Amino acid sequence: MRYIAAPTTMRTMNKIRVLVSTLCVMLLLSSCSKKDNDRNCSAVNVVAPANETAALKAYIDSNHIDAVADPRGFYYKITAAGTGNHPNVCSGVIVTYTAKLTNGTEVDSGTDAAWDLYALIIGWQEGIPLIAKSGSIILYLPPSLGYGAAGAGAVPPNSILVFNITLTSTY
């Protein structure tokens, strides 16, 4: 013998199916947000503390480095301006770089390294947009615009860092 559901039971089952299907579609759509929506693309607006900027200025002066002081507390020298549009904090960047301590010890380097700029140290977020594609820059960063009191890998805590960066491309 075959059971046939009453019309009210079938209507209730159909409503439940529609509700479950709608919830599944909403869940899928909410998990497929655009990449830009997941980014923190606001300007960082961080200024290094006075003691760090004084230490960095002393390093720049004692080594007779020809660099421009940025009001945010870092120094830079553009060795090649590049061409085209400049990246912004929401840009993806492809760079070749070396990172050194002030004593000349190389602590990091990379060739054609690709990152979202917003995810990098503040000094890069503020410094790399000063050049365009194929441009090169030397960034002199105080600790708070680099890896701060924590340090990272071969970078000791509270280190002034010198980065030589070439912006290969943006995406």
N, CA, C and O of each residue as an XYZ file, in Angstrom:
684
protein
N       0.835     -1.164      0.000
C       0.000      0.000      0.000
C       0.893      1.245      0.000
O       1.906      1.313      0.696
N       0.501      2.167     -0.760
C       1.277      3.364     -0.962
C       0.707      4.506     -0.138
O      -0.504      4.720     -0.094
N       1.644      5.266      0.540
C       1.215      6.380      1.369
C       1.269      7.651      0.543
O       2.277      7.926     -0.108
N       0.218      8.414      0.563
C       0.163      9.691     -0.144
C       0.012     10.770      0.922
O      -0.904     10.735      1.744
N       0.934     11.732      0.886
C       0.913     12.804      1.884
C      -0.275     13.700      1.662
O      -0.708     13.925      0.532
N      -0.780     14.195      2.728
C      -1.888     15.136      2.668
C      -1.398     16.433      2.044
O      -0.214     16.746      2.169
N      -2.248     17.197      1.382
C      -1.839     18.431      0.710
C      -1.138     19.412      1.657
O      -0.192     20.080      1.238
N      -1.569     19.520      2.916
C      -0.920     20.477      3.824
C       0.487     20.018      4.168
O       1.381     20.847      4.339
N       0.699     18.714      4.272
C       2.034     18.198      4.555
C       2.957     18.452      3.368
O       4.122     18.798      3.562
N       2.467     18.291      2.159
C       3.273     18.535      0.962
C       3.622     20.016      0.848
O       4.745     20.352      0.472
N       2.690     20.900      1.161
C       2.969     22.340      1.122
C       4.048     22.697      2.138
O       4.938     23.495      1.845
N       3.974     22.116      3.318
C       4.973     22.368      4.354
C       6.329     21.854      3.917
O       7.339     22.528      4.117
N       6.370     20.673      3.325
C       7.633     20.117      2.851
C       8.231     20.991      1.745
O       9.442     21.211      1.718
N       7.398     21.485      0.842
C       7.887     22.353     -0.233
C       8.439     23.657      0.339
O       9.462     24.154     -0.133
N       7.773     24.215      1.349
C       8.263     25.442      1.977
C       9.623     25.208      2.637
O      10.513     26.055      2.556
N       9.772     24.073      3.278
C      11.049     23.741      3.922
C      12.134     23.597      2.869
O      13.246     24.087      3.066
N      11.837     22.934      1.751
C      12.819     22.790      0.673
C      13.247     24.149      0.129
O      14.435     24.396     -0.081
N      12.273     25.028     -0.098
C      12.575     26.361     -0.611
C      13.428     27.126      0.401
O      14.393     27.787      0.018
N      13.087     27.045      1.677
C      13.838     27.732      2.721
C      15.269     27.213      2.796
O      16.206     28.008      2.866
N      15.455     25.898      2.783
C      16.792     25.309      2.833
C      17.584     25.693      1.589
O      18.764     26.025      1.696
N      16.972     25.657      0.431
C      17.658     26.033     -0.810
C      18.075     27.495     -0.781
O      19.185     27.834     -1.192
N      17.199     28.355     -0.301
C      17.509     29.778     -0.206
C      18.669     30.018      0.745
O      19.567     30.803      0.440
N      18.660     29.356      1.889
C      19.756     29.500      2.844
C      21.073     29.026      2.251
O      22.109     29.658      2.458
N      21.044     27.914      1.514
C      22.272     27.408      0.889
C      22.821     28.401     -0.136
O      24.028     28.639     -0.184
N      21.946     28.977     -0.949
C      22.373     29.951     -1.952
C      22.947     31.193     -1.261
O      23.977     31.713     -1.690
N      22.300     31.667     -0.208
C      22.796     32.842      0.518
C      24.170     32.573      1.124
O      25.049     33.433      1.082
N      24.354     31.394      1.680
C      25.639     31.023      2.261
C      26.722     30.987      1.194
O      27.825     31.487      1.416
N      26.424     30.407      0.045
C      27.399     30.359     -1.046
C      27.758     31.750     -1.547
O      28.931     32.044     -1.777
N      26.761     32.604     -1.716
C      27.026     33.950     -2.207
C      27.826     34.766     -1.205
O      28.700     35.539     -1.596
N      27.544     34.607      0.055
C      28.279     35.393      1.054
C      29.731     34.947      1.160
O      30.580     35.748      1.551
N      30.045     33.716      0.831
C      31.425     33.243      0.901
C      32.202     33.559     -0.365
O      33.405     33.306     -0.418
N      31.553     34.103     -1.383
C      32.217     34.416     -2.646
C      32.381     35.919     -2.830
O      32.202     36.429     -3.936
N      32.713     36.620     -1.778
C      32.895     38.060     -1.887
C      34.124     38.366     -2.740
O      35.037     37.549     -2.859
N      34.125     39.552     -3.325
C      35.275     39.971     -4.114
C      36.493     40.106     -3.223
O      36.370     40.394     -2.033
N      37.660     39.900     -3.792
C      38.906     39.991     -3.039
C      39.070     41.362     -2.398
O      39.540     41.456     -1.264
N      38.691     42.434     -3.105
C      38.833     43.773     -2.554
C      38.006     43.979     -1.301
O      38.379     44.778     -0.442
N      36.888     43.275     -1.178
C      36.064     43.424      0.017
C      36.764     42.860      1.238
O      36.462     43.269      2.359
N      37.688     41.934      1.050
C      38.403     41.320      2.160
C      39.645     42.114      2.543
O      40.287     41.801      3.545
N      39.989     43.113      1.781
C      41.210     43.873      2.006
C      40.952     45.056      2.929
O      39.878     45.657      2.920
N      41.949     45.363      3.710
C      41.913     46.586      4.493
C      42.669     47.631      3.684
O      43.883     47.782      3.825
N      41.945     48.347      2.839
C      42.570     49.255      1.892
C      42.624     50.694      2.379
O      42.843     51.609      1.584
N      42.433     50.899      3.642
C      42.513     52.263      4.148
C      43.976     52.664      4.321
O      44.848     51.829      4.567
N      44.213     53.954      4.187
C      45.577     54.473      4.365
C      46.037     54.182      5.794
O      45.240     54.255      6.730
N      47.296     53.858      5.961
C      47.789     53.483      7.279
C      48.016     54.672      8.195
O      47.736     54.580      9.390
N      48.515     55.783      7.675
C      48.714     57.001      8.462
C      49.428     56.774      9.789
O      49.011     57.305     10.819
N      50.476     56.005      9.770
C      51.275     55.764     10.969
C      52.512     56.653     10.907
O      53.176     56.740      9.874
N      52.810     57.302     12.006
C      54.012     58.126     12.107
C      54.896     57.490     13.170
O      54.441     57.186     14.273
N      56.150     57.297     12.829
C      57.098     56.685     13.765
C      57.315     57.603     14.963
O      57.278     58.825     14.817
N      57.543     57.029     16.150
C      57.806     57.848     17.338
C      59.105     58.645     17.210
O      60.013     58.265     16.471
N      59.173     59.735     17.929
C      60.300     60.660     17.848
C      61.646     59.992     18.133
O      62.636     60.303     17.470
N      61.698     59.087     19.099
C      62.982     58.438     19.411
C      63.472     57.581     18.244
O      64.676     57.506     18.000
N      62.566     56.941     17.528
C      62.955     56.141     16.363
C      63.405     57.025     15.212
O      64.398     56.728     14.547
N      62.677     58.114     14.973
C      63.070     58.999     13.874
C      64.409     59.668     14.168
O      65.197     59.911     13.253
N      64.668     59.965     15.436
C      65.966     60.556     15.807
C      67.097     59.561     15.572
O      68.155     59.933     15.064
N      66.882     58.299     15.938
C      67.907     57.267     15.714
C      68.146     57.061     14.221
O      69.288     56.904     13.789
N      67.078     57.063     13.439
C      67.218     56.893     11.991
C      67.938     58.102     11.387
O      68.807     57.937     10.531
N      67.589     59.296     11.819
C      68.265     60.502     11.313
C      69.753     60.462     11.662
O      70.589     60.840     10.842
N      70.083     60.015     12.849
C      71.497     59.912     13.246
C      72.238     58.939     12.331
O      73.377     59.198     11.944
N      71.598     57.820     11.981
C      72.202     56.849     11.058
C      72.410     57.484      9.680
O      73.486     57.367      9.095
N      71.377     58.153      9.168
C      71.444     58.804      7.852
C      72.572     59.841      7.839
O      73.391     59.868      6.920
N      72.605     60.686      8.863
C      73.609     61.755      8.924
C      75.022     61.210      9.076
O      75.937     61.661      8.386
N      75.209     60.248      9.969
C      76.567     59.745     10.222
C      77.135     58.971      9.030
O      78.352     58.845      8.892
N      76.257     58.454      8.176
C      76.714     57.717      7.000
C      76.637     58.562      5.723
O      76.866     58.056      4.625
N      76.314     59.848      5.874
C      76.253     60.796      4.755
C      75.376     60.256      3.617
O      75.752     60.306      2.446
N      74.216     59.749      3.986
C      73.290     59.172      3.006
C      72.421     60.290      2.441
O      71.842     61.087      3.179
N      72.346     60.327      1.120
C      71.502     61.302      0.424
C      70.111     60.692      0.284
O      69.850     59.922     -0.640
N      69.226     61.042      1.207
C      67.870     60.494      1.192
C      66.887     61.577      1.620
O      67.252     62.539      2.296
N      65.649     61.402      1.216
C      64.579     62.341      1.527
C      63.875     61.892      2.803
O      63.550     60.714      2.956
N      63.642     62.830      3.716
C      62.893     62.529      4.941
C      61.401     62.603      4.631
O      60.926     63.596      4.080
N      60.674     61.563      4.981
C      59.221     61.547      4.833
C      58.607     61.944      6.176
O      59.115     61.539      7.222
N      57.539     62.718      6.170
C      56.933     63.146      7.432
C      56.439     61.996      8.324
O      56.201     62.190      9.517
N      56.289     60.824      7.750
C      55.830     59.668      8.535
C      56.967     59.015      9.310
O      56.734     58.091     10.089
N      58.198     59.486      9.103
C      59.302     59.010      9.914
C      60.296     58.105      9.232
O      61.185     57.571      9.896
N      60.185     57.911      7.942
C      61.178     57.106      7.227
C      61.920     57.988      6.232
O      61.517     59.120      5.964
N      62.997     57.458      5.694
C      63.766     58.135      4.655
C      63.720     57.266      3.405
O      63.534     56.052      3.481
N      63.894     57.907      2.254
C      63.906     57.143      1.006
C      64.757     57.844     -0.036
O      64.994     59.051      0.021
N      65.207     57.042     -0.988
C      65.899     57.559     -2.160
C      65.351     56.816     -3.372
O      65.479     55.596     -3.472
N      64.750     57.548     -4.278
C      64.240     56.953     -5.519
C      65.403     56.907     -6.497
O      65.934     57.944     -6.894
N      65.795     55.694     -6.883
C      66.906     55.545     -7.822
C      66.419     55.425     -9.264
O      67.182     55.664    -10.201
N      65.151     55.056     -9.442
C      64.497     55.044    -10.757
C      63.008     55.217    -10.503
O      62.412     54.434     -9.762
N      62.400     56.232    -11.107
C      60.991     56.542    -10.832
C      60.026     55.498    -11.393
O      58.945     55.297    -10.839
N      60.401     54.837    -12.478
C      59.495     53.907    -13.140
C      58.531     54.644    -14.043
O      58.585     55.868    -14.161
N      57.646     53.891    -14.682
C      56.680     54.490    -15.598
C      55.297     53.925    -15.331
O      55.137     52.817    -14.818
N      54.301     54.725    -15.697
C      52.920     54.279    -15.540
C      52.349     54.667    -14.189
O      52.846     55.562    -13.506
N      51.292     53.964    -13.832
C      50.595     54.249    -12.590
C      51.367     53.747    -11.382
O      52.072     52.740    -11.445
N      51.218     54.459    -10.299
C      51.817     54.045     -9.036
C      50.846     53.106     -8.326
O      49.633     53.293     -8.424
N      51.348     52.114     -7.624
C      50.451     51.235     -6.874
C      49.852     51.989     -5.690
O      50.355     53.035     -5.281
N      48.774     51.440     -5.154
C      48.225     51.946     -3.902
C      48.171     50.792     -2.918
O      48.552     49.670     -3.252
N      47.711     51.052     -1.736
C      47.749     50.037     -0.688
C      46.915     48.801     -1.049
O      47.138     47.733     -0.477
N      45.970     48.917     -1.972
C      45.158     47.765     -2.384
C      45.764     46.998     -3.563
O      45.215     45.981     -3.988
N      46.877     47.475     -4.083
C      47.506     46.823     -5.227
C      48.272     45.579     -4.805
O      48.780     45.482     -3.688
N      48.338     44.644     -5.720
C      49.277     43.552     -5.584
C      50.572     44.009     -6.235
O      50.547     44.676     -7.269
N      51.690     43.658     -5.644
C      52.976     44.084     -6.193
C      53.883     42.884     -6.401
O      53.830     41.903     -5.659
N      54.715     42.986     -7.425
C      55.764     41.997     -7.674
C      57.068     42.761     -7.594
O      57.290     43.709     -8.347
N      57.939     42.342     -6.670
C      59.163     43.085     -6.394
C      60.371     42.168     -6.326
O      60.266     40.970     -6.066
N      61.517     42.778     -6.570
C      62.808     42.170     -6.267
C      63.403     43.062     -5.186
O      63.398     44.286     -5.319
N      63.918     42.457     -4.111
C      64.352     43.279     -2.985
C      65.464     42.611     -2.190
O      65.671     41.400     -2.253
N      66.169     43.449     -1.440
C      67.076     42.974     -0.399
C      66.782     43.797      0.847
O      66.427     44.973      0.759
N      66.932     43.176      1.994
C      66.757     43.841      3.278
C      68.036     43.683      4.070
O      68.570     42.582      4.204
N      68.523     44.802      4.596
C      69.754     44.771      5.381
C      69.551     45.509      6.692
O      68.711     46.401      6.809
N      70.346     45.109      7.673
C      70.441     45.858      8.918
C      71.404     47.013      8.684
O      72.089     47.046      7.662
N      71.465     47.943      9.597
C      72.355     49.090      9.423
C      73.830     48.716      9.482
O      74.684     49.507      9.080
N      74.143     47.517      9.980
C      75.548     47.072      9.982
C      75.920     46.371      8.669
O      77.038     45.877      8.523
N      74.984     46.330      7.719
C      75.238     45.739      6.410
C      74.843     44.280      6.281
O      74.916     43.723      5.186
N      74.430     43.650      7.359
C      74.028     42.241      7.314
C      72.728     42.090      6.534
O      71.716     42.703      6.872
N      72.764     41.263      5.481
C      71.551     40.994      4.720
C      70.690     40.020      5.510
O      71.156     38.961      5.930
N      69.418     40.391      5.711
C      68.513     39.558      6.501
C      67.384     38.942      5.673
O      66.669     38.059      6.147
N      67.230     39.414      4.432
C      66.180     38.854      3.579
C      66.400     39.348      2.154
O      67.030     40.381      1.930
N      65.876     38.598      1.205
C      65.892     39.023     -0.194
C      64.877     38.192     -0.953
O      64.442     37.137     -0.492
N      64.508     38.684     -2.120
C      63.570     37.951     -2.952
C      63.602     38.470     -4.371
O      63.903     39.638     -4.618
N      63.288     37.587     -5.300
C      63.204     37.944     -6.711
C      61.808     37.605     -7.206
O      61.327     36.487     -7.024
N      61.165     38.577     -7.829
C      59.800     38.429     -8.330
C      58.852     37.905     -7.248
O      58.031     37.021     -7.491
N      58.986     38.468     -6.066
C      58.101     38.117     -4.951
C      56.785     38.870     -5.124
O      56.784     40.080     -5.347
N      55.680     38.162     -5.024
C      54.354     38.753     -5.232
C      53.573     38.776     -3.925
O      53.431     37.758     -3.247
N      53.071     39.958     -3.590
C      52.267     40.124     -2.382
C      51.206     41.184     -2.601
O      51.318     42.027     -3.491
N      50.181     41.125     -1.779
C      49.220     42.223     -1.689
C      49.870     43.268     -0.780
O      50.276     42.956      0.340
N      49.963     44.496     -1.261
C      50.683     45.529     -0.525
C      50.080     45.775      0.859
O      50.812     46.027      1.817
N      48.757     45.705      0.969
C      48.114     45.970      2.258
C      48.537     44.980      3.342
O      48.378     45.264      4.529
N      49.070     43.829      2.953
C      49.436     42.798      3.918
C      50.900     42.897      4.366
O      51.355     42.096      5.182
N      51.624     43.864      3.841
C      53.053     43.977      4.138
C      53.312     44.998      5.245
O      52.390     45.656      5.726
N      54.574     45.119      5.638
C      54.914     46.066      6.694
C      54.531     47.482      6.278
O      54.483     47.804      5.090
N      54.266     48.302      7.251
C      53.788     49.659      7.004
C      54.763     50.459      6.145
O      54.338     51.208      5.266
N      56.045     50.311      6.386
C      57.030     51.042      5.588
C      56.932     50.739      4.099
O      57.147     51.622      3.269
N      56.608     49.498      3.759
C      56.420     49.151      2.348
C      55.105     49.722      1.833
O      55.042     50.201      0.701
N      54.066     49.678      2.640
C      52.778     50.232      2.223
C      52.894     51.712      1.906
O      52.223     52.215      1.005
N      53.751     52.415      2.653
C      53.917     53.848      2.449
C      55.004     54.178      1.429
O      54.909     55.191      0.736
N      56.030     53.343      1.328
C      57.161     53.648      0.462
C      57.028     53.184     -0.973
O      57.384     53.922     -1.892
N      56.529     51.987     -1.187
C      56.446     51.455     -2.559
C      55.554     52.314     -3.460
O      55.883     52.453     -4.638
N      54.451     52.896     -2.987
C      53.652     53.756     -3.869
C      54.373     55.024     -4.356
O      53.825     55.759     -5.177
N      55.564     55.284     -3.875
C      56.330     56.434     -4.354
C      56.958     56.178     -5.718
O      57.431     57.113     -6.365
N      56.968     54.916     -6.167
C      57.529     54.574     -7.477
C      56.472     53.884     -8.330
O      55.443     53.434     -7.826
N      56.741     53.809     -9.622
C      55.855     53.118    -10.566
C      56.561     51.862    -11.077
O      57.684     51.562    -10.673
N      55.891     51.137    -11.968
C      56.434     49.904    -12.543
C      57.840     50.148    -13.084
O      58.091     51.145    -13.761
N      58.746     49.234    -12.780
C      60.161     49.278    -13.155
C      60.949     50.304    -12.352
O      62.124     50.536    -12.638
N      60.333     50.914    -11.365
C      61.030     51.869    -10.518
C      61.788     51.164     -9.408
O      61.516     50.011     -9.076
N      62.750     51.889     -8.839
C      63.554     51.363     -7.735
C      63.624     52.397     -6.634
O      63.643     53.599     -6.896
N      63.664     51.923     -5.404
C      63.705     52.807     -4.253
C      64.528     52.160     -3.147
O      64.561     50.937     -3.013
N      65.182     52.986     -2.371
C      65.837     52.514     -1.153
C      65.029     53.097     -0.006
O      64.870     54.314      0.092
N      64.526     52.243      0.852
C      63.754     52.670      2.017
C      64.586     52.470      3.273
O      65.169     51.406      3.480
N      64.636     53.489      4.103
C      65.296     53.432      5.405
C      64.171     53.518      6.431
O      63.571     54.575      6.622
N      63.895     52.402      7.081
C      62.714     52.322      7.937
C      63.058     52.220      9.418
O      63.914     51.425      9.808
N      62.390     53.028     10.245
C      62.525     52.864     11.687
C      61.767     51.601     12.115
O      60.945     51.092     11.353
N      62.027     51.101     13.300
C      61.405     49.838     13.724
C      59.875     49.794     13.632
O      59.317     48.784     13.204
N      59.202     50.856     14.022
C      57.737     50.811     14.031
C      57.132     50.740     12.634
O      55.960     50.390     12.495
N      57.893     51.060     11.607
C      57.406     50.927     10.234
C      57.942     49.653      9.580
O      57.662     49.366      8.416
N      58.719     48.896     10.358
C      59.250     47.610      9.907
C      58.647     46.490     10.746
O      57.442     46.245     10.698
N      59.497     45.811     11.517
C      59.030     44.663     12.298
C      58.927     44.955     13.787
O      58.631     44.055     14.573
N      59.168     46.203     14.187
C      58.923     46.649     15.543
C      59.688     45.914     16.617
O      60.779     45.391     16.392
N      59.085     45.886     17.793
C      59.709     45.283     18.975
C      59.764     43.762     18.885
O      60.528     43.133     19.617
N      58.978     43.165     18.010
C      58.953     41.699     17.891
C      60.079     41.168     17.009
O      60.562     40.055     17.216
N      60.501     41.970     16.018
C      61.451     41.438     15.053
C      60.764     40.388     14.195
O      59.560     40.167     14.327
N      61.510     39.748     13.330
C      60.949     38.689     12.481
C      62.090     37.927     11.836
O      62.958     38.526     11.201
N      62.097     36.613     11.993
C      63.138     35.804     11.371
C      64.519     36.280     11.783
O      64.846     36.298     12.970
N      65.333     36.666     10.803
C      66.698     37.129     11.068
C      66.752     38.597     11.481
O      67.832     39.121     11.755
N      65.596     39.267     11.529
C      65.548     40.680     11.910
C      65.389     40.781     13.424
O      64.362     40.374     13.968
N      66.394     41.317     14.104
C      66.281     41.470     15.563
C      65.203     42.496     15.936
O      64.854     43.348     15.118
N      64.685     42.423     17.142
C      63.710     43.422     17.595
C      64.286     44.835     17.509
O      65.484     45.049     17.696
N      63.407     45.785     17.223
C      63.732     47.222     17.189
C      64.847     47.573     16.216
O      65.684     48.426     16.513
N      64.866     46.924     15.059
C      65.907     47.175     14.051
C      65.498     48.241     13.053
O      64.360     48.280     12.586
N      66.455     49.108     12.737
C      66.317     49.982     11.579
C      66.658     49.112     10.375
O      67.640     48.370     10.400
N      65.855     49.202      9.327
C      66.063     48.364      8.146
C      66.292     49.208      6.903
O      65.746     50.303      6.762
N      67.111     48.674      6.006
C      67.384     49.307      4.723
C      66.943     48.335      3.634
O      67.484     47.236      3.509
N      65.961     48.753      2.855
C      65.427     47.919      1.778
C      65.791     48.533      0.433
O      65.566     49.722      0.210
N      66.349     47.729     -0.457
C      66.513     48.087     -1.870
C      65.417     47.346     -2.610
O      65.399     46.115     -2.623
N      64.499     48.084     -3.229
C      63.316     47.476     -3.835
C      63.187     47.929     -5.282
O      63.300     49.117     -5.584
N      62.950     46.973     -6.172
C      62.573     47.270     -7.549
C      61.150     46.753     -7.758
O      60.870     45.578     -7.524
N      60.271     47.621     -8.192
C      58.874     47.258     -8.455
C      58.788     46.717     -9.877
O      58.807     47.473    -10.848
N      58.693     45.400     -9.979
C      58.638     44.746    -11.288
C      57.305     44.983    -11.962
O      57.244     45.286    -13.154
N      56.228     44.842    -11.188
C      54.890     44.956    -11.761
C      53.869     45.101    -10.650
O      54.180     44.916     -9.473
N      52.650     45.433    -11.034
C      51.523     45.452    -10.104
C      50.402     44.604    -10.687
O      50.355     44.353    -11.891
N      49.520     44.175     -9.829
C      48.354     43.409    -10.288
C      47.144     43.779     -9.471
O      46.058     43.245     -9.699
